Amino acid sequence: MVINVLGAGLAGSEAAWQIAKRGIKVKLYEMKPLKKTPAHKSDDFCELICSNSLKASRLESAAGLLKEEMRRMGSLLMEVADGCAVPAGGALAVDRDKFSSGVTRRLREHPLIEIIEEEVKNIPSDNITVIATGPLTSDALAEKIAEMCGSPLHFFDAAAPVITAESIDMDFAFTASRYDKGGDDAYINCPMNKEEYEAFHEALVNAQRAPRHDVDVMNPKVYEGCMPVEILAQRGLDTLRFGPMKPVGLKDPKTGHRPWAVLQLRTENAEKTMYNLVGFQTNLRFPEQKRVFGMIPALHNAEYVRYGVMHRNTYLESPKLLNADYSMKENPDIFFAGQMTGVEGYMESASSGLIAGINAAGRAKGESAFILPVDTMTGALADYISNSVTKDFQPMGANLGILPALDVHIRDKKERAAAYSERAINSLERVLNGRNQE
């Protein structure tokens, strides 16, 4: 019995380790050092391209919670990271060379892992396979993945911010659908009067934007379908009022009249703990997003789980294609892991590899799927990529907003985060203890 793992990045390396740890042989394919992308410098696995920080350490944070869950599930990457940590205040940062070399050494030394240094151009059909080739997947393999999935890999150039539901000030908002179609709670509407709107418009067109080198934000052929809201606003004072902020078909129950302008918020998940700003794709700097969008009365205290971004990325339309164990719905012998699934971040990718690896091994042994509860961070990420209800699926990193709401409302932000983490760890321990007793 052999399981193929394609790609030795963070997700693929973790998946290979989890499979081998369960006594199953692994063929780990990696195109380095024979072929590298411009972003790659090292011949080792798990190369950290952008930063050596793995985000916050404290358990009372989304990033810290995710890492602690991974530790408790026996993550190789967390073991190596903890062993080569460098001072970074409240974050876990690593010596990136020691981290990559440490993971590489552990994988090469494992007797059940065979390293095959070659570029994979076709998806193996002889064994269970975990595809973890990341956003830098070679063109040949990306084409095969697209064929198997029945559609091109999804590219996006701009994404709207996402905020927590509890941070929306409903004293300045109301729930309704345009022309009362789609249910009263389909959207949260954030109205503005003429004075508020014009002040917001002026701030928006003059706000600072993030520099972009990989895309042309002014190219209408590229961006007409997802035009950054600040670029759209430059076309005229009323452009937004006839676009993403049109008030037509809406009546503010507090005034009985149609607002001058309205920003609609659409739910990101079935639990309705997160909402995205509809039509507000943006390239503004993160502090500017908080400042300018905070001028909308209902958003003056908004907490952002994801700021709007503009960049090119490659990922699957996972809710249509993948289960919560990261297997394909149409072909359960094929698993995906890493950023290609729509998780965003170093350890988020590694966590998906951990779950995909456990489940690939379990499938080979005829075991039932290992799916964590959604009140754990690892389980919530898996649920997001497999069950997201949003029509415009976009990558998501670990954040407390994707967890189900607590049974009680806790006003203090730190205490609320601690409660989320305590619930998650207790839930995870119940699952792990149950598996150990089987």
Secondary structure as UniProt FT lines:
FT   STRAND          2..6
FT   HELIX           10..21
FT   TURN            22..23
FT   STRAND          25..30
FT   TURN            32..34
FT   TURN            38..39
FT   STRAND          53..56
FT   TURN            59..60
FT   HELIX           62..72
FT   TURN            73..74
FT   HELIX           76..83
FT   STRAND          85..86
FT   TURN            89..90
FT   STRAND          91..94
FT   HELIX           96..109
FT   TURN            111..112
FT   STRAND          113..117
FT   STRAND          129..131
FT   TURN            135..136
FT   HELIX           139..149
FT   STRAND          154..155
FT   STRAND          162..164
FT   HELIX           165..167
FT   HELIX           170..172
FT   STRAND          174..175
FT   HELIX           178..180
FT   TURN            184..185
FT   STRAND          187..192
FT   HELIX           194..205
FT   TURN            217..218
FT   HELIX           220..223
FT   HELIX           224..226
FT   HELIX           229..233
FT   TURN            234..235
FT   TURN            237..239
FT   HELIX           240..242
FT   TURN            243..245
FT   TURN            248..249
FT   TURN            253..256
FT   STRAND          261..267
FT   TURN            270..271
FT   STRAND          274..277
FT   TURN            278..279
FT   HELIX           286..293
FT   TURN            294..295
FT   HELIX           297..299
FT   TURN            300..301
FT   STRAND          304..306
FT   STRAND          314..315
FT   HELIX           318..321
FT   TURN            324..325
FT   STRAND          327..328
FT   TURN            332..333
FT   STRAND          334..336
FT   HELIX           339..341
FT   HELIX           346..364
FT   TURN            365..366
FT   TURN            374..375
FT   HELIX           377..387
FT   HELIX           400..402
FT   HELIX           413..436
//
